[in-house]
Amino acid sequence: MSSRGLRFASLFFVALALMASGAHLLALPNKIDLSGPDYLIVQQIYRGWAWLGIVIAGAIVTIALAAWSARDRNDVFQPTLLALALMLGTQALFWIFNFPANQDTHNWTTLPSHWESLRRQWEYAHAGSALLPLGAMAALVHAVVRGESTAANSSRPAGAAVGRTRGYHDLEEVEA
């Protein structure tokens, strides 16, 4: 796959991840104070969301490949590497905070005695996980813009004006 294709795939997967994590973030204020039985009911809307692991894996793999393909172009490599670190951060948050809460509650089908602390842990980790893909998206957009502007500028002939048209004074220099 071309560098351009990898950047597109990276943006696509991160956008999908951002949609899911954004849903968690937006639901938080409405869920954080629910009673135990109500919280268990609401949590069942996430059944099947484990499949989103494919999206996260797709994001991580395509971003890593995009970073590798841009390793000789610092202006593209650095923001792509930042996006990769941010997406890996989502995984760290999940495995450190969300997965243990899911295990302790049997995927939110039972409420252990410390369920309220597990709820806070689960909700706030997902909130953090929403901000990380947002940062990854911004970094990838930056990398794409830098990559495209560099590609456009490299196709110009030597000495051509970049980003502006030739003005009156430029023509005087050419004629002289």
C-alpha positions as CSV (number, residue, x, y, z in Angstrom):
1,M,0.0,0.0,0.0
2,S,1.3,3.5,-0.8
3,S,2.1,6.0,1.9
4,R,-0.9,8.0,0.8
5,G,-3.1,4.9,1.1
6,L,-1.7,4.2,4.6
7,R,-2.4,7.7,5.7
8,F,-5.9,7.4,4.5
9,A,-6.4,4.0,6.2
10,S,-5.0,5.4,9.4
11,L,-7.4,8.4,9.3
12,F,-10.3,6.0,8.5
13,F,-9.6,3.7,11.4
14,V,-8.9,6.5,13.9
15,A,-12.2,8.2,12.9
16,L,-14.1,5.0,13.6
17,A,-12.4,4.6,16.9
18,L,-13.1,8.3,17.7
19,M,-16.8,7.7,17.0
20,A,-17.1,4.9,19.5
21,S,-15.0,6.5,22.2
22,G,-16.9,9.8,21.7
23,A,-20.1,7.9,22.4
24,H,-18.7,6.8,25.7
25,L,-17.6,10.3,26.6
26,L,-21.0,11.9,25.7
27,A,-22.9,9.2,27.7
28,L,-20.8,9.7,30.8
29,P,-22.8,12.6,32.4
30,N,-26.1,10.7,32.0
31,K,-24.7,7.4,33.4
32,I,-22.4,8.4,36.2
33,D,-25.1,8.8,38.9
34,L,-27.4,6.0,37.9
35,S,-28.5,3.5,40.5
36,G,-26.9,0.1,40.3
37,P,-29.8,-1.8,38.6
38,D,-30.3,1.1,36.1
39,Y,-26.5,1.1,35.4
40,L,-26.5,-2.6,34.7
41,I,-29.4,-2.2,32.2
42,V,-27.7,0.7,30.4
43,Q,-24.3,-1.1,30.2
44,Q,-25.9,-3.8,28.1
45,I,-26.0,-1.4,25.1
46,Y,-22.3,-2.2,24.8
47,R,-22.7,-5.9,24.1
48,G,-20.8,-6.6,21.0
49,W,-18.6,-3.6,21.2
50,A,-15.6,-5.9,21.8
51,W,-15.5,-6.1,18.0
52,L,-14.3,-2.6,18.0
53,G,-11.0,-4.1,18.9
54,I,-10.6,-4.8,15.2
55,V,-10.9,-1.0,14.5
56,I,-8.3,-0.2,17.2
57,A,-5.9,-2.9,15.8
58,G,-6.5,-1.6,12.3
59,A,-5.6,1.9,13.5
60,I,-2.5,0.8,15.3
61,V,-1.2,-1.3,12.4
62,T,-1.9,1.3,9.7
63,I,-0.5,4.1,11.7
64,A,2.7,2.0,12.4
65,L,3.0,1.3,8.7
66,A,2.4,4.9,7.8
67,A,5.1,5.9,10.3
68,W,7.5,3.4,8.9
69,S,6.9,4.6,5.3
70,A,7.5,8.2,6.5
71,R,10.6,7.4,8.6
72,D,12.8,9.6,6.3
73,R,10.5,12.6,6.4
74,N,10.6,14.0,9.9
75,D,7.7,16.5,9.2
76,V,5.4,13.5,8.6
77,F,7.1,10.9,10.7
78,Q,6.9,12.8,14.0
79,P,3.1,13.5,14.1
80,T,2.4,10.0,12.8
81,L,4.5,8.5,15.6
82,L,2.6,10.7,18.1
83,A,-0.7,9.4,16.7
84,L,0.6,5.8,17.2
85,A,1.6,6.6,20.8
86,L,-1.8,8.1,21.5
87,M,-3.6,5.0,20.0
88,L,-1.4,2.7,22.0
89,G,-2.4,4.8,25.0
90,T,-6.1,3.9,24.4
91,Q,-5.1,0.3,24.7
92,A,-3.1,1.0,27.9
93,L,-6.1,2.6,29.5
94,F,-8.4,-0.2,28.4
95,W,-6.2,-3.0,29.8
96,I,-5.3,-1.2,33.0
97,F,-8.7,0.2,33.9
98,N,-11.7,-1.0,31.8
99,F,-10.8,-4.7,31.4
100,P,-10.5,-5.3,35.1
101,A,-13.8,-3.6,35.8
102,N,-15.4,-5.7,33.1
103,Q,-14.0,-8.8,34.7
104,D,-15.0,-7.9,38.2
105,T,-18.6,-7.2,37.1
106,H,-18.8,-10.1,34.6
107,N,-19.2,-7.5,31.8
108,W,-21.6,-5.5,33.9
109,T,-24.1,-8.3,34.5
110,T,-23.4,-8.3,38.3
111,L,-22.6,-5.6,40.9
112,P,-19.9,-6.4,43.4
113,S,-19.8,-4.5,46.6
114,H,-17.3,-1.9,45.2
115,W,-19.3,-1.4,41.9
116,E,-19.4,2.4,42.3
117,S,-15.6,2.7,42.3
118,L,-15.5,0.3,39.3
119,R,-18.1,2.4,37.5
120,R,-16.0,5.6,38.0
121,Q,-12.9,3.7,36.9
122,W,-14.7,2.4,33.8
123,E,-16.3,5.7,32.8
124,Y,-13.3,7.9,33.4
125,A,-10.9,5.5,31.6
126,H,-13.3,5.6,28.6
127,A,-13.4,9.4,28.8
128,G,-9.6,9.5,28.6
129,S,-9.7,7.0,25.8
130,A,-11.9,9.4,23.9
131,L,-9.4,12.2,24.2
132,L,-6.5,10.1,22.9
133,P,-8.0,9.2,19.5
134,L,-9.0,12.9,19.2
135,G,-5.3,13.8,19.6
136,A,-4.3,11.0,17.2
137,M,-6.7,12.3,14.6
138,A,-5.3,15.8,14.9
139,A,-1.7,14.5,14.6
140,L,-2.6,12.4,11.6
141,V,-4.3,15.3,9.9
142,H,-1.2,17.4,10.6
143,A,0.9,14.6,9.0
144,V,-1.3,14.4,6.0
145,V,-1.3,18.1,5.4
146,R,2.5,18.2,5.8
147,G,2.9,15.2,3.5
148,E,0.7,16.7,0.8
149,S,2.3,20.2,1.0
150,T,5.7,18.7,0.8
151,A,4.7,16.5,-2.1
152,A,3.2,19.6,-3.9
153,N,6.3,21.7,-3.3
154,S,8.7,18.9,-4.5
155,S,6.9,18.9,-7.9
156,R,7.7,22.6,-8.5
157,P,10.6,23.5,-10.7
158,A,13.6,24.9,-8.8
159,G,13.2,28.6,-8.0
160,A,9.4,28.6,-8.5
161,A,7.5,30.8,-6.1
162,V,5.8,28.8,-3.3
163,G,2.5,29.8,-1.9
164,R,2.1,33.0,-3.8
165,T,1.9,34.3,-7.3
166,R,4.6,36.4,-8.9
167,G,4.1,40.1,-8.3
168,Y,5.4,43.2,-10.1
169,H,8.7,43.2,-8.3
170,D,9.3,39.5,-9.1
171,L,8.9,40.3,-12.8
172,E,11.4,43.1,-12.6
173,E,14.0,40.6,-11.2
174,V,13.3,38.2,-14.0
175,E,13.7,40.8,-16.7
176,A,16.9,42.3,-15.2
